[in-house]
Amino acid sequence: MSVSHPAIEIDHLSCAFRRSEALHDVTLSIPTGCVFGLVGLNGAGKTTLIRHLIGGLRPRTGRVRVLGEDPTQTPESVMQHVGYVAEEDVLPRWMRVGELIDFMRALYRNWDDQLCDKLLEQFSLDRSTKLADMSKGGRARAGLLVALAHRPQLLILDEPSYGLDPIARQDILEAVVRTASDEGRTVLFSSHLLDEVSRVCDTVGVIGGGRLLEVIATEQLPERYCEVVGELSIDDLAQRELPGFFGWQNRGREWSVAVDRRAYPDEATLRREIGGELVHEVRPLSLERWFSARVNDRELATIPRTPAVEELSA
Ligand SMILES: Nc1ncnc2c1ncn2[C@@H]1O[C@H](COP(=O)(O)OP(=O)(O)OP(=O)(O)O)[C@@H](O)[C@H]1O
């Protein structure tokens, strides 16, 4: 397969289940070699988006390309180069680890026995263990092993650490990083856990109510945005419709707001605009605060909306 195209291309993808819209006009391009974190609250649309990538759902509106191909037209060819770990614990429990490996090995032309043995050791897995007798974390490791051992060009992990203990999570993270560091590999990783997303991903996209709200390189976050924390009078501040403000939060007597730094030439101007005496601190925006600001500000309005502010100060 040629690598001149992005690993994942999604154009204006929408999806509805009966009358309820799960994805709304999603456009996203993930270049080869990127480790991309897809974050969103429960029901945001992460799994629905991923199901389109693995050919499990056919787009009714919009277009999806994975490694340059339509995953619903040529699923065998696309999935030869994709490693996928589902959100649910779906491995056949009647199999032993060795049987699962033999089964998957027969499916993938690029299966790498040496890598498989290495991962068995690294994940402390034994070929003779029955999947039914393993912990959830053990089965997650087995799922990751078979997704990695054919050296996929694209690794898609749907909530890989959901419900896992920190040690199992660490294994998964390490495997993701190693896979990504292999030349030219791409990883799409959906997660609720922002700390692991910030550790592993170079780019992050936030999805809310089926809309892709923003995509940003994690290293760009502190230079693009800051968080301003200050003393009450939030109503007064909100009425002034300052540009670049989003995701207001009230914490006791303090308020916090995310600010797009591009709306202000420097921090002194920003403080002056707010009214310096109201500002306690201007600090880089953390991934966690960016996430909460975006999901609480779906329209990406540049000005705070009065009803939201009233709710906050109630
Ligand atoms: N097969 C389906 N039939 C009907 N509604 C569905 C179906 N699959 C998903 N949905 C709905 O689509 C929306 C998005 O669901 P999705 O599973 O993609 O979210 P998610 O971000 O993966 O959530 P979670 O983090 O809880 O797994 C939800 O409102 C969900 O109820």
The ligand as an SDF file (V2000), in Angstrom:
LIG
                    3D

 31 33  0  0  0  0  0  0  0  0999 V2000
  -26.4340    0.3870   17.5870 N   0  0  0  0  0  0  0  0  0  0  0  0
  -26.9460    1.5130   18.0980 C   0  0  0  0  0  0  0  0  0  0  0  0
  -28.2830    1.7300   18.1010 N   0  0  0  0  0  0  0  0  0  0  0  0
  -28.8090    2.8800   18.5960 C   0  0  0  0  0  0  0  0  0  0  0  0
  -28.0690    3.8730   19.1400 N   0  0  0  0  0  0  0  0  0  0  0  0
  -26.7520    3.7090   19.1680 C   0  0  0  0  0  0  0  0  0  0  0  0
  -26.1000    2.5300   18.6630 C   0  0  0  0  0  0  0  0  0  0  0  0
  -24.7580    2.6570   18.8350 N   0  0  0  0  0  0  0  0  0  0  0  0
  -24.5660    3.8640   19.4190 C   0  0  0  0  0  0  0  0  0  0  0  0
  -25.7540    4.4850   19.6290 N   0  0  0  0  0  0  0  0  0  0  0  0
  -25.9360    5.8200   20.2070 C   0  0  0  0  0  0  0  0  0  0  0  0
  -25.0460    6.7000   19.5380 O   0  0  0  0  0  0  0  0  0  0  0  0
  -24.4580    7.6250   20.4520 C   0  0  0  0  0  0  0  0  0  0  0  0
  -22.9390    7.5100   20.4090 C   0  0  0  0  0  0  0  0  0  0  0  0
  -22.5650    6.2560   20.9700 O   0  0  0  0  0  0  0  0  0  0  0  0
  -21.0730    5.7340   21.0090 P   0  0  0  0  0  0  0  0  0  0  0  0
  -21.1090    4.3180   21.5160 O   0  0  0  0  0  0  0  0  0  0  0  0
  -20.4620    5.9590   19.6870 O   0  0  0  0  0  0  0  0  0  0  0  0
  -20.4190    6.7040   22.0780 O   0  0  0  0  0  0  0  0  0  0  0  0
  -19.0100    6.5860   22.8320 P   0  0  0  0  0  0  0  0  0  0  0  0
  -18.4030    7.9470   22.7590 O   0  0  0  0  0  0  0  0  0  0  0  0
  -18.2190    5.4610   22.2860 O   0  0  0  0  0  0  0  0  0  0  0  0
  -19.4770    6.2850   24.3180 O   0  0  0  0  0  0  0  0  0  0  0  0
  -18.7440    5.4260   25.4810 P   0  0  0  0  0  0  0  0  0  0  0  0
  -17.5650    6.2250   25.9300 O   0  0  0  0  0  0  0  0  0  0  0  0
  -19.8120    5.3400   26.5260 O   0  0  0  0  0  0  0  0  0  0  0  0
  -18.3930    4.1040   24.8930 O   0  0  0  0  0  0  0  0  0  0  0  0
  -25.0560    7.3090   21.8150 C   0  0  0  0  0  0  0  0  0  0  0  0
  -26.1570    8.1760   22.0250 O   0  0  0  0  0  0  0  0  0  0  0  0
  -25.4960    5.8770   21.6790 C   0  0  0  0  0  0  0  0  0  0  0  0
  -26.5960    5.6070   22.5220 O   0  0  0  0  0  0  0  0  0  0  0  0
  1  2  1  0
  2  3  1  0
  2  7  2  0
  3  4  2  0
  4  5  1  0
  5  6  2  0
  6  7  1  0
  6 10  1  0
  7  8  1  0
  8  9  2  0
  9 10  1  0
 10 11  1  0
 11 12  1  0
 11 30  1  0
 12 13  1  0
 13 14  1  0
 13 28  1  0
 14 15  1  0
 15 16  1  0
 16 17  2  0
 16 18  1  0
 16 19  1  0
 19 20  1  0
 20 21  2  0
 20 22  1  0
 20 23  1  0
 23 24  1  0
 24 25  2  0
 24 26  1  0
 24 27  1  0
 28 29  1  0
 28 30  1  0
 30 31  1  0
M  END
$$$$
